[in-house]
Amino acid sequence: MIKSSTRLKFSSAIPRKLKWGVAGCGNFAENSFLPALLLAQRSKLVSIYSHDLKRAKNLAMKFGARNSFDDFDTFLASDIDVVYISSVNSDHHLQVLKAAKAGKNILCERPIALSSVQTEEMIKVCKEHNVILMINHLHRFHPLVQKAKELINNQMLGKIVSISATYNIDVCPGDNFRFKKELSGGGVLRDLGGQMIDLLQFFGGNIVDVKAYMDNVVYKSDVEDFASAIVKFEKNGYGYFNISYNTKKAYNRIEILGYNGSLAIENFLGKKNLATKLIIDLQGEGKKMFRKRTNKLLFMIRSVQKTFLKNEPPLITGEDSLKNMLIIEKIEKQCLYEKN
């Protein structure tokens, strides 16, 4: 029996927090990533880097970071565990190499780099310095996307016949770096197309062949505003994607057709305020519909926390992005050849 005067002692260790450094102060970082990071209990924003020191200082003040820098090496030397690279595409390669050599785990925006050659070097250097490289293909983290993947893995749809993905928005050419090829590497294919290729391979497996088109349908600029392709999966039928920067109103969705049923995911591409909808229609069952309003970024950040704090394999690896980049390059080469 424990005496009433005896004090019981319980261990109450506070879980370690990831100390983040954010490189790049664009609209996505300011309006989406950093607000979500503040909601993650096991993460702390410590440092912000930008080519524009005034911009870095403004965001540091807005989001409570104690450090702001316009020198990347000094930024890496600050008290951070992980670097989120949200800079323009042309900066990803060098910044990932420097972060890896500084021993920092890395979350990099997509597209990971300007070429598959750069991507291979980034993967190699991260492995050599024993750091984790994770890529922010955000859509994979939505709970209803994860549920759709579970249904496919459990053979609920039967043999997959086709997967289609459409993502169309309106982005008018201007000062946006996406329309400057030396900064972006290309147009809508590398931006929205990379995301759709990633989802097609996530659901359908490796892509072994592709037939594609790229064009400037509405906006004339140095990069394409439209791309579309049919792909062949190694084991599971065919896929299709349609993407553009030139559509003011569009129904963006994923549709997966199988021998025993089908499913569709709506309102999760480019939609912030709408509940995502998963529609499931299986042979012999009534059609089911699920709605969920959620913050995909917060789910992604929690996955990153778990990966980095427990040193676990990431959900999305550099190798995944290399596969996507190789498909992008194949499409670009094919379309350039046909254009000439």
Phi, psi and omega in degrees: 000139180270129179292151183297334182276350182284133179261130176270134181251127178245140176283132181227056182296133178280126179302141180294143177257144173283132177261115189262143165242133181248123179251114182113127187237044178283183183298321181295316179299315184288316190264346183234301187292308185296319174300323178290322180299324180295340180274348183276117188292333183258023178229148179221127177280125184246314188223148176230136178240141172208153171300332181258104184299323179298318178297317179298318180295320180297316180289325177299318179292318183294323187248008171080024174279141183275344183235146172219140187219154166241011174241119188293322180295319177294321175303314180295331182280353177285172189281074181232152178260324189224145179246127170261117183260109183237027181279181177296155188305323184291344179270344187302314186303302183294320182293322177294317179300315181293319180295320179296315180293337176273000177080023181261133169294152193227132165248118185245139174291159177258153358291146187301326184201188179270346183202164176292329178297313176299317182300315180299319178295319180298316178298315182298313182293322178297320178293319180298328182257011173056043175243155181268131176248117180238142184249138184272073166272086196301323190295334179300335189275351180295134182304325180284333171292318177297322178294319178298319178297320178298317179297320178295313181298327180273009176063025181291332179269353187077198180296131181285127179265312180204154176227128178237145181222126178236134181214100185233127180222177177246116177230107184281133178303146180181225179279355179304128183299339181298339179262007177249106191301326181293339179262324185262334184088342182168185186263230188296332180298315182285336181270279181288324180297320177300324178292319181289322176298320178298317179292321178299317180285330176297316181276319191256348182094189186299138175268129183247348178204155183209142172232124193219165172227144171226145183197168167251096186276320182243304185264132177263118180205185181288345182232160183288150176251003181211143173207148179209147182205150167252133182237155176249127177276154181298323185233339196234058172075221191229162177225164181212140169223150179223123185222152177198159171256014194232024184234120182279331179227123183210153174261098182268127186199166172245134174233131180236119182251127177236171182297323185258000181170180181214165174212159177221145176239123184238155172063037174235001177252112178071014182243117181265327191255357181259147175287134176288144183237128175249121179249125182238127181228100183253148178303129178083002180233158175285153179294135181242148179224133179235138176240141178210126174258120186209167178258100181301323182298322180293320175298320179296314182297321178296323176294319177297315178305310182298317180298311186284320182288327181258001179056048181259160176298137181285156177296322181234117187259170172300325179296324175299315180291330176296317177299317178296317181296322179296323176293317178301313181295324178295318178295314181298318179294318180298314183289325177295318180297315181291327180292325182276000000 
